[in-house]
Amino acid sequence: MDTRRKPESATHDAAPARSPESPFRSLDHAKDAWIARATGGLSPAALTLALSDWLIHMFAAPGKQLELASLAARQAREVAGSAFGAGTFDPPLAEDDRFRAPAWQAMPFRCWQQAFRLTEQWWCAATHGIPGTTRHHEDVVSFAARQWLDLFSPNNFALTNPEVLKRTAETFGANLAQGACNALQDAWRAASGQPSPEAQQFKPGVDVAVTPGAVVFRNHLIELIQYRPSTPKVVAEPVLIVPAWIMKYYILDLSPHNSLVRYLVDQGYTVFCISWRNPDAQDRDLGFDDYRRLGIMAALEAISRIVPAAKIHAAGYCLGGTLLSIAAAAMANDHDERLATVTLFAAQTDFTEPGELQLFIDESQVYFLESLMWERGYLGGEQMGGSFQMLRSNDLIWSRAVRNYLLGERAPMNDLTAWNADSTRMPFRMHSQYLRELFLNNDLACARYRVDGRPIALRNIRAPMFVVGTERDHIAPWRSVYKIHHLADTDVTFVLTSGGHNAGIVSEPGHAHRHFRIMSTAEADLSVGPDEWAAAADLQEGSWWPAWTAWLDAHSQEARVAPPHIGLPDVQTPILAEAPGEYVLQK
């Protein structure tokens, strides 16, 4: 279906029909889906292969065994010295907050936490540097060992945590009683699928996603929101924001004070934003290219009707940025020059170094996920959320458990954490194609990815690019994002900002303790590595948002114009709904 011929349609286009499946493959999928329900979607075969590879090569490496025995003996002497008041130890790592309280320096807690940290160091040495072991298998075994160690941290138990013991003495055990109530409440909510009361305090359209706007186009996959201007004149070129469909779009329109959408509108930009449908089992056959056609291309066609003859600044976040880079390369193949600029927020285009997510991405694990999605028709938000939590188990699982169930406290929820709890789903076909063609095969970076039967190449994109990476990104590591310099044959302005995958992007002016590095690389400049770039880039304090709008201004017409009409021209219903629309409310 060509969505460009009917941009005014308010009806849902039909989802693709389900493709036929071999009965033999169906049997395989059914068996693995049954196992996946018991393992939380993790492939036992993948873990077994990794453990076998590690064990075989460990037994065949007497030098490594002697090295580990020597390390264990030295650490035992250090722990013994600490028990008798001797010995010195390095302080906890900056990113590890478990043992930072002064109470951990008193005996016997100092001895316990230092013995635990030395155990972590020993297992790190034991799971790395094994001669002959596959690097991926080393990482998987190290990750599994870290999960078990995190479980048994002395911080996680009331009798070995001095902060919990102190609170228990002060409250005569009331904290443990309140923690038990919290645990029962959370168990009931998990079983019933009910969100927490704190999350319900942030409702889209009421507390978050409140920038004034209207849904001006809708198809089966997207609602296109056009935001109302707040200035008498606007920049001639509109901005299209393409969020990832792994998240609700309002990550970029949270509260008024930290909304990137509102900031752009107040700077005089006409802003459009895609709100993705939350797919269900009936959408199982929506493919990656459907997201390009029914998403970005349909939005561009609608915007071109609302703002005729104007070029468009397109910005994509995370997976939305990856899709935008594909769409831009395909448009280059078709000599479509509607894009004035391309901006990528924490978006990868080369997947050879995808960070810790690669722990869950190998042939065995992808097939296992495919079986789980085959049964449901989609990958559930709880499955993706569980994987992300495991990557940061200290912060997202155990520290919260200590606070909620041992200290008896409820951590206050803010707009960002409430948005994070508002999960989405991923269609079977789309997610399978994404994992295989981009993650496993790296087809996009290798110019093998096909659109409409033709391979596309990122080097064909001629629009200047503004690319943002974040320092502590465990989903799209900034060095991976930086590789766009080696793939695109155009001017690239790269920003490395403080924060992680979400907090680094939601980095409004006035936010304390923010900084960023920025440097532009012209098309004809020599390419440098990421560390060389970081050493040479200009370090600035504050938010990177003003630097982006200054860059957009430099690539826009100087004269400002009257704001465009809200909605598609010459249609019976130019406004289909007020923002935030219907799709963002789908559960």
C-alpha positions as CSV (number, residue, x, y, z in Angstrom):
1,M,0.0,0.0,0.0
2,D,1.3,3.5,-0.9
3,T,0.5,5.7,2.1
4,R,1.6,8.7,0.1
5,R,-1.5,8.6,-2.0
6,K,-3.9,8.9,1.0
7,P,-2.2,10.9,3.7
8,E,-5.5,12.3,4.9
9,S,-6.8,8.9,5.8
10,A,-7.9,8.5,9.4
11,T,-8.6,4.8,9.1
12,H,-6.2,2.0,10.1
13,D,-4.5,0.3,7.2
14,A,-4.8,-3.4,7.5
15,A,-1.8,-5.2,9.0
16,P,0.0,-7.7,6.7
17,A,-1.3,-11.2,6.6
18,R,0.6,-13.9,8.6
19,S,3.1,-15.8,6.4
20,P,2.7,-19.6,6.2
21,E,5.0,-21.7,8.5
22,S,6.4,-25.2,8.0
23,P,4.8,-27.7,10.4
24,F,8.3,-29.0,11.2
25,R,9.5,-25.5,12.1
26,S,6.3,-24.8,14.0
27,L,7.1,-27.8,16.2
28,D,10.6,-26.5,16.9
29,H,9.3,-23.0,17.7
30,A,6.6,-24.4,20.0
31,K,9.2,-26.5,21.9
32,D,11.5,-23.5,22.4
33,A,8.7,-21.2,23.3
34,W,7.7,-23.6,26.1
35,I,11.2,-23.5,27.4
36,A,11.5,-19.8,27.0
37,R,8.6,-19.3,29.4
38,A,10.6,-21.0,32.1
39,T,13.9,-19.3,31.4
40,G,12.6,-15.7,30.9
41,G,13.6,-15.8,27.3
42,L,17.3,-16.7,27.8
43,S,18.6,-19.6,25.7
44,P,20.0,-22.5,27.7
45,A,21.9,-23.6,24.6
46,A,23.7,-20.3,24.3
47,L,24.7,-20.3,28.0
48,T,25.7,-24.0,27.8
49,L,27.9,-23.3,24.7
50,A,29.6,-20.4,26.5
51,L,30.2,-22.3,29.7
52,S,31.6,-25.3,27.8
53,D,33.9,-23.2,25.7
54,W,35.2,-21.5,28.9
55,L,35.6,-24.7,30.9
56,I,37.3,-26.7,28.1
57,H,39.9,-23.9,27.6
58,M,40.3,-23.3,31.3
59,F,41.2,-26.9,32.0
60,A,43.6,-26.8,29.1
61,A,45.4,-23.7,30.4
62,P,47.7,-24.7,33.4
63,G,49.3,-21.2,33.3
64,K,46.0,-19.5,33.8
65,Q,45.1,-21.9,36.6
66,L,48.3,-21.1,38.4
67,E,47.7,-17.4,37.9
68,L,44.3,-17.7,39.5
69,A,45.6,-19.8,42.4
70,S,48.3,-17.2,43.0
71,L,45.7,-14.4,42.9
72,A,43.4,-16.3,45.3
73,A,46.2,-16.8,47.8
74,R,47.2,-13.1,47.7
75,Q,43.6,-12.0,48.2
76,A,43.2,-14.4,51.1
77,R,46.2,-12.8,52.8
78,E,44.7,-9.4,52.3
79,V,41.4,-10.4,53.8
80,A,43.1,-12.0,56.8
81,G,45.2,-8.8,57.2
82,S,42.0,-6.7,57.1
83,A,40.4,-8.9,59.8
84,F,43.2,-8.0,62.1
85,G,43.3,-4.4,61.3
86,A,46.2,-4.5,58.8
87,G,46.2,-4.1,55.1
88,T,44.9,-1.5,52.7
89,F,42.3,-1.7,50.1
90,D,41.2,0.5,47.1
91,P,38.0,2.4,47.6
92,P,34.8,1.2,45.8
93,L,34.6,2.1,42.1
94,A,33.0,5.4,41.4
95,E,29.9,3.8,39.7
96,D,29.4,1.3,42.6
97,D,27.3,2.9,45.4
98,R,26.7,-0.2,47.5
99,F,29.5,0.3,50.0
100,R,29.9,4.1,50.1
101,A,28.2,4.7,53.4
102,P,30.7,5.3,56.3
103,A,29.2,2.4,58.2
104,W,30.8,0.0,55.8
105,Q,34.2,1.0,57.1
106,A,33.5,-0.4,60.6
107,M,34.4,-4.0,61.4
108,P,33.2,-6.6,60.5
109,F,31.4,-4.9,57.6
110,R,34.7,-3.5,56.2
111,C,36.1,-7.1,56.0
112,W,32.9,-8.5,54.5
113,Q,32.6,-5.9,51.7
114,Q,36.3,-6.0,50.9
115,A,36.2,-9.8,50.7
116,F,33.2,-9.6,48.4
117,R,35.0,-7.0,46.1
118,L,38.1,-9.2,46.0
119,T,35.9,-12.1,45.0
120,E,34.5,-10.0,42.2
121,Q,38.0,-9.2,41.0
122,W,39.0,-12.9,41.1
123,W,36.0,-13.9,39.0
124,C,36.6,-11.1,36.5
125,A,40.2,-12.5,36.1
126,A,38.8,-16.1,35.9
127,T,36.4,-15.3,33.1
128,H,38.7,-13.2,31.0
129,G,42.0,-14.0,29.2
130,I,41.4,-17.7,28.8
131,P,43.6,-18.8,25.9
132,G,41.5,-20.0,23.0
133,T,38.1,-19.0,24.4
134,T,35.7,-17.0,22.1
135,R,35.4,-13.4,23.2
136,H,31.6,-13.5,23.1
137,H,31.6,-16.7,25.3
138,E,34.0,-15.0,27.7
139,D,31.6,-12.0,28.0
140,V,28.6,-14.3,28.5
141,V,30.3,-16.3,31.3
142,S,31.6,-13.1,32.9
143,F,28.1,-11.6,32.8
144,A,26.6,-14.8,34.3
145,A,29.2,-14.8,37.1
146,R,28.5,-11.1,37.8
147,Q,24.7,-11.8,38.1
148,W,25.3,-14.5,40.7
149,L,27.8,-12.4,42.6
150,D,25.5,-9.4,42.7
151,L,22.8,-11.7,44.2
152,F,25.1,-12.6,47.1
153,S,26.4,-9.1,47.8
154,P,26.5,-8.4,51.6
155,N,24.6,-5.3,50.8
156,N,21.5,-7.4,49.9
157,F,21.1,-9.1,53.3
158,A,19.8,-7.5,56.5
159,L,22.3,-9.1,58.8
160,T,25.3,-8.1,56.8
161,N,24.2,-4.5,55.8
162,P,25.1,-2.0,58.5
163,E,22.7,0.6,57.1
164,V,19.8,-1.9,57.4
165,L,20.8,-2.9,60.9
166,K,21.0,0.7,62.0
167,R,17.6,1.5,60.6
168,T,16.1,-1.6,62.2
169,A,17.4,-0.6,65.6
170,E,16.1,3.0,65.2
171,T,12.6,1.9,64.1
172,F,12.4,-1.3,66.3
173,G,11.9,-3.4,63.1
174,A,9.2,-1.2,61.5
175,N,11.3,-0.9,58.4
176,L,11.3,-4.7,57.9
177,A,7.5,-4.8,58.5
178,Q,7.0,-2.0,55.9
179,G,9.4,-3.8,53.5
180,A,7.3,-6.9,53.8
181,C,4.2,-4.9,52.9
182,N,6.0,-3.4,50.0
183,A,7.0,-6.9,48.8
184,L,3.5,-8.2,49.0
185,Q,2.1,-5.1,47.1
186,D,4.7,-5.5,44.4
187,A,4.0,-9.3,44.1
188,W,0.3,-8.6,43.7
189,R,0.8,-5.9,41.1
190,A,3.2,-8.2,39.1
191,A,0.7,-11.0,39.2
192,S,-2.3,-8.8,38.2
193,G,-0.4,-6.6,35.7
194,Q,-1.3,-3.4,37.6
195,P,1.1,-0.4,37.5
196,S,2.4,1.2,40.6
197,P,0.4,4.1,42.0
198,E,3.5,6.3,41.6
199,A,3.6,5.6,37.9
200,Q,-0.1,6.5,37.5
201,Q,0.8,10.0,38.8
202,F,2.3,10.7,35.4
203,K,-0.4,10.4,32.8
204,P,0.3,11.3,29.1
205,G,-1.7,14.3,28.2
206,V,-2.2,15.3,31.8
207,D,1.2,15.3,33.6
208,V,3.6,14.5,30.8
209,A,3.3,14.9,27.0
210,V,1.4,18.2,27.5
211,T,3.0,20.4,24.8
212,P,0.0,21.7,22.8
213,G,-0.5,20.0,19.5
214,A,-2.8,17.9,17.3
215,V,-2.8,14.5,15.6
216,V,-2.9,15.5,11.9
217,F,-2.3,12.1,10.3
218,R,-3.0,8.5,11.3
219,N,-2.4,5.1,9.7
220,H,-2.1,1.6,11.1
221,L,1.3,2.2,12.5
222,I,1.7,5.9,13.4
223,E,0.0,9.0,14.6
224,L,1.7,12.2,13.4
225,I,1.5,15.0,15.9
226,Q,1.9,18.7,14.8
227,Y,2.7,21.0,17.6
228,R,1.1,24.5,17.9
229,P,3.6,27.4,17.5
230,S,4.5,29.6,20.5
231,T,6.2,32.3,18.5
232,P,4.7,34.7,15.9
233,K,7.2,33.7,13.3
234,V,8.9,30.3,12.8
235,V,11.9,28.8,11.0
236,A,10.9,27.9,7.4
237,E,12.1,24.3,7.7
238,P,10.0,22.1,10.0
239,V,11.5,19.4,12.3
240,L,10.3,15.8,12.2
241,I,11.2,13.7,15.3
242,V,11.3,9.9,14.9
243,P,11.4,8.2,18.3
244,A,12.1,4.5,18.8
245,W,9.1,2.2,18.9
246,I,10.8,0.4,21.7
247,M,9.6,3.3,23.9
248,K,6.7,5.7,24.0
249,Y,7.4,8.9,22.1
250,Y,7.0,11.2,25.1
251,I,10.5,10.6,26.4
252,L,11.1,13.7,24.3
253,D,8.0,15.5,25.7
254,L,8.1,14.8,29.4
255,S,7.3,17.6,31.8
256,P,7.3,21.1,30.5
257,H,10.6,22.0,32.0
258,N,12.5,19.1,30.3
259,S,10.6,18.6,27.1
260,L,12.8,18.7,24.0
261,V,9.6,19.2,21.9
262,R,8.6,22.3,23.9
263,Y,12.1,23.6,23.8
264,L,12.1,23.4,20.0
265,V,8.7,25.0,19.7
266,D,9.8,27.9,22.0
267,Q,12.9,28.3,19.8
268,G,10.6,29.0,16.8
269,Y,10.5,25.6,15.1
270,T,7.5,23.9,13.6
271,V,7.7,20.5,15.2
272,F,6.2,17.2,14.1
273,C,6.6,14.0,16.1
274,I,5.7,10.4,15.3
275,S,3.7,8.5,17.9
276,W,4.0,4.7,17.2
277,R,1.3,2.2,17.6
278,N,1.8,-0.3,20.4
279,P,1.6,-3.5,18.3
280,D,-0.2,-6.7,19.4
281,A,-0.4,-10.3,18.1
282,Q,-2.3,-9.2,15.0
283,D,0.7,-7.1,14.0
284,R,3.1,-10.0,14.0
285,D,4.0,-9.7,10.3
286,L,4.8,-6.0,10.4
287,G,8.4,-5.9,9.0
288,F,11.2,-3.4,9.4
289,D,10.5,-1.9,6.1
290,D,6.8,-1.3,7.1
291,Y,8.1,1.0,9.8
292,R,10.1,2.9,7.2
293,R,7.1,3.1,4.7
294,L,4.2,3.6,7.1
295,G,6.3,5.5,9.6
296,I,9.0,7.9,8.3
297,M,7.9,8.1,4.6
298,A,4.3,8.5,5.4
299,A,5.1,11.3,7.9
300,L,7.3,13.1,5.4
301,E,4.5,13.0,2.8
302,A,2.1,14.5,5.2
303,I,4.5,17.2,6.3
304,S,5.3,18.0,2.7
305,R,1.6,18.7,2.2
306,I,1.3,20.9,5.3
307,V,4.6,22.8,4.6
308,P,4.9,22.6,0.7
309,A,8.3,23.1,-0.9
310,A,10.1,23.3,2.5
311,K,13.0,21.0,3.3
312,I,12.7,19.1,6.6
313,H,15.1,18.7,9.5
314,A,14.7,15.0,10.6
315,A,15.9,13.7,14.0
316,G,15.8,10.1,15.1
317,Y,16.3,8.7,18.6
318,C,17.8,5.2,19.3
319,L,16.1,2.7,17.0
320,G,14.3,5.5,15.4
321,G,17.6,7.0,14.4
322,T,18.8,3.8,12.9
323,L,15.5,3.7,10.8
324,L,16.0,7.3,9.9
325,S,19.5,6.6,8.5
326,I,18.1,3.8,6.4
327,A,15.3,6.0,5.1
328,A,17.7,8.8,4.3
329,A,20.0,6.4,2.4
330,A,17.0,5.0,0.5
331,M,15.9,8.6,-0.3
332,A,19.4,9.2,-1.7
333,N,18.9,6.3,-4.0
334,D,15.7,7.9,-5.3
335,H,17.3,11.4,-5.6
336,D,14.8,12.5,-2.9
337,E,16.3,15.7,-1.5
338,R,13.6,16.7,1.0
339,L,15.9,16.3,4.1
340,A,17.7,19.5,5.0
341,T,19.6,17.8,7.8
342,V,19.7,14.4,9.6
343,T,20.1,14.3,13.4
344,L,20.8,11.0,15.3
345,F,20.3,10.7,19.1
346,A,22.2,7.7,20.6
347,A,21.5,5.7,17.4
348,Q,23.8,3.0,16.0
349,T,24.5,2.4,12.3
350,D,27.3,-0.1,12.8
351,F,26.6,-3.0,15.1
352,T,30.0,-4.6,15.5
353,E,30.4,-3.1,18.9
354,P,26.8,-2.8,20.3
355,G,27.8,-2.8,23.9
356,E,26.5,-5.2,26.6
357,L,23.4,-5.9,24.6
358,Q,25.5,-8.2,22.4
359,L,25.4,-10.6,25.4
360,F,21.9,-11.5,24.4
361,I,22.5,-11.5,20.6
362,D,24.0,-14.6,19.0
363,E,22.5,-17.2,16.6
364,S,21.2,-19.4,19.4
365,Q,19.7,-16.6,21.4
366,V,18.1,-14.9,18.4
367,Y,16.4,-18.2,17.4
368,F,15.2,-18.6,20.9
369,L,13.7,-15.1,20.9
370,E,12.1,-15.8,17.6
371,S,10.4,-18.9,19.0
372,L,9.1,-16.8,21.9
373,M,7.8,-14.1,19.5
374,W,6.4,-16.8,17.2
375,E,4.1,-18.0,19.9
376,R,3.0,-14.5,21.1
377,G,3.3,-12.6,17.8
378,Y,5.5,-10.0,19.6
379,L,8.2,-9.5,22.1
380,G,6.7,-8.2,25.3
381,G,7.9,-5.1,27.2
382,E,8.6,-7.1,30.3
383,Q,11.1,-9.2,28.3
384,M,13.0,-6.2,27.0
385,G,12.8,-4.5,30.4
386,G,14.2,-7.6,32.2
387,S,17.2,-7.7,29.8
388,F,18.0,-4.0,30.4
389,Q,17.6,-4.5,34.2
390,M,20.1,-7.4,34.1
391,L,22.6,-5.2,32.4
392,R,22.5,-2.8,35.4
393,S,21.4,-5.2,38.1
394,N,23.0,-3.3,40.9
395,D,21.2,-0.1,40.1
396,L,17.9,-1.4,38.7
397,I,17.3,-4.6,40.8
398,W,19.3,-5.0,44.0
399,S,19.6,-1.4,45.2
400,R,15.9,-1.0,44.7
401,A,15.2,-4.2,46.5
402,V,17.3,-3.0,49.5
403,R,15.5,0.3,49.6
404,N,12.0,-1.1,49.2
405,Y,12.2,-4.3,51.2
406,L,15.0,-3.9,53.8
407,L,14.9,-0.2,54.5
408,G,11.1,0.0,54.0
409,E,11.3,3.0,51.7
410,R,9.7,3.8,48.4
411,A,12.0,5.7,46.1
412,P,10.1,8.7,44.7
413,M,9.2,8.3,41.0
414,N,9.9,11.1,38.6
415,D,8.6,11.6,35.0
416,L,11.6,9.7,33.5
417,T,11.1,6.6,35.6
418,A,7.4,6.7,35.1
419,W,7.9,6.8,31.3
420,N,10.4,3.9,31.6
421,A,7.6,1.8,33.2
422,D,5.3,2.5,30.3
423,S,6.5,-0.3,28.2
424,T,5.8,-1.2,24.5
425,R,5.9,-4.4,22.4
426,M,7.9,-5.4,19.3
427,P,6.3,-7.3,16.3
428,F,7.7,-10.7,15.6
429,R,8.8,-10.1,12.0
430,M,10.2,-6.6,12.6
431,H,12.3,-7.6,15.6
432,S,13.6,-10.7,14.0
433,Q,14.7,-8.8,10.9
434,Y,16.3,-6.1,13.1
435,L,18.3,-8.7,15.1
436,R,19.4,-10.7,12.1
437,E,20.1,-8.1,9.4
438,L,21.4,-5.3,11.6
439,F,22.9,-7.0,14.8
440,L,24.1,-10.3,13.5
441,N,24.9,-9.5,9.9
442,N,25.6,-5.8,10.2
443,D,24.1,-5.4,6.7
444,L,23.6,-1.6,7.0
445,A,27.2,-0.7,7.7
446,C,28.3,-3.2,5.0
447,A,26.0,-1.6,2.4
448,R,24.1,-5.0,2.1
449,Y,20.8,-3.8,3.5
450,R,18.1,-3.7,0.8
451,V,15.2,-1.3,0.4
452,D,12.8,-2.0,-2.5
453,G,15.2,-4.7,-3.7
454,R,18.2,-2.4,-4.0
455,P,21.1,-2.1,-1.5
456,I,21.5,1.2,0.2
457,A,24.7,2.9,1.4
458,L,25.0,5.5,4.2
459,R,27.8,7.2,2.2
460,N,25.2,8.4,-0.3
461,I,23.5,10.6,2.3
462,R,24.4,14.2,1.4
463,A,22.5,16.0,4.1
464,P,24.7,17.3,7.0
465,M,24.5,15.3,10.1
466,F,24.3,16.1,13.8
467,V,25.0,13.0,16.0
468,V,24.8,12.7,19.7
469,G,26.4,10.0,21.9
470,T,26.2,9.7,25.6
471,E,29.1,8.8,27.9
472,R,27.4,6.1,30.0
473,D,25.3,4.5,27.3
474,H,25.0,0.7,27.8
475,I,22.5,0.4,24.9
476,A,24.2,2.4,22.1
477,P,27.8,3.0,23.3
478,W,29.2,6.3,22.1
479,R,32.2,4.7,20.3
480,S,29.7,2.6,18.3
481,V,27.6,5.7,17.6
482,Y,30.8,7.5,16.5
483,K,31.3,5.1,13.7
484,I,28.9,7.2,11.5
485,H,32.1,9.2,10.8
486,H,33.5,6.3,8.9
487,L,30.2,5.4,7.1
488,A,28.7,8.7,6.0
489,D,30.3,10.9,3.3
490,T,29.0,14.2,4.5
491,D,29.7,16.9,7.2
492,V,29.2,15.4,10.7
493,T,28.9,17.4,13.9
494,F,29.4,15.0,16.8
495,V,28.4,15.6,20.4
496,L,29.4,13.5,23.4
497,T,27.3,14.4,26.4
498,S,27.3,13.3,30.0
499,G,24.6,10.9,31.2
500,G,23.2,7.6,29.9
501,H,21.0,6.5,27.0
502,N,18.0,8.4,28.2
503,A,19.2,11.0,30.8
504,G,21.9,12.1,28.4
505,I,19.3,13.0,25.8
506,V,16.8,14.5,28.2
507,S,19.4,17.2,29.2
508,E,17.5,20.4,29.3
509,P,19.3,23.8,29.9
510,G,19.7,24.5,33.6
511,H,20.1,20.8,34.5
512,A,22.8,20.6,37.0
513,H,26.1,18.8,36.5
514,R,25.8,18.5,32.7
515,H,28.6,18.9,30.2
516,F,29.3,17.9,26.6
517,R,32.0,17.8,24.0
518,I,31.4,19.0,20.4
519,M,33.4,19.1,17.2
520,S,32.5,19.2,13.5
521,T,34.2,17.1,10.9
522,A,33.9,18.3,7.3
523,E,33.4,15.9,4.4
524,A,37.0,16.5,3.2
525,D,38.6,16.2,6.7
526,L,40.7,13.2,7.7
527,S,38.9,10.6,9.8
528,V,40.2,10.1,13.4
529,G,39.4,7.6,16.0
530,P,36.9,8.2,18.9
531,D,39.6,8.7,21.6
532,E,41.5,11.2,19.4
533,W,38.2,13.0,18.7
534,A,37.4,13.2,22.5
535,A,40.9,14.6,23.2
536,A,40.5,17.4,20.6
537,A,36.8,18.2,21.0
538,D,35.7,21.4,22.8
539,L,34.4,20.7,26.3
540,Q,31.5,22.8,27.4
541,E,29.4,23.0,30.5
542,G,25.6,22.7,30.4
543,S,23.1,21.3,28.0
544,W,23.8,20.4,24.4
545,W,20.3,21.5,23.3
546,P,21.3,25.1,22.5
547,A,24.2,23.9,20.4
548,W,21.9,21.7,18.4
549,T,19.4,24.5,17.7
550,A,22.3,26.8,16.8
551,W,23.4,24.1,14.3
552,L,19.8,23.8,12.9
553,D,19.6,27.6,12.6
554,A,22.9,27.6,10.6
555,H,21.3,25.0,8.2
556,S,18.0,26.8,7.8
557,Q,16.8,29.9,5.9
558,E,17.6,33.1,7.7
559,A,14.2,34.7,7.2
560,R,11.4,33.4,9.5
561,V,7.9,32.9,8.2
562,A,4.4,32.7,9.4
563,P,3.5,29.4,11.1
564,P,1.9,26.8,8.8
565,H,-1.8,25.7,9.1
566,I,-2.4,23.0,11.6
567,G,-3.4,19.8,9.7
568,L,-3.5,18.6,6.2
569,P,-5.0,21.0,3.7
570,D,-8.1,20.3,1.7
571,V,-9.3,17.4,3.9
572,Q,-12.6,17.2,5.8
573,T,-11.0,16.5,9.2
574,P,-7.6,18.2,9.4
575,I,-7.4,17.6,13.2
576,L,-8.0,13.9,14.1
577,A,-7.4,14.4,17.9
578,E,-5.6,16.6,20.3
579,A,-2.1,15.6,21.4
580,P,-0.9,13.2,22.7
581,G,-3.4,11.2,20.6
582,E,-4.6,7.6,21.0
583,Y,-1.6,5.4,20.2
584,V,0.4,6.6,23.2
585,L,-2.3,5.4,25.5
586,Q,-2.4,1.8,24.2
587,K,-1.3,-0.7,26.8
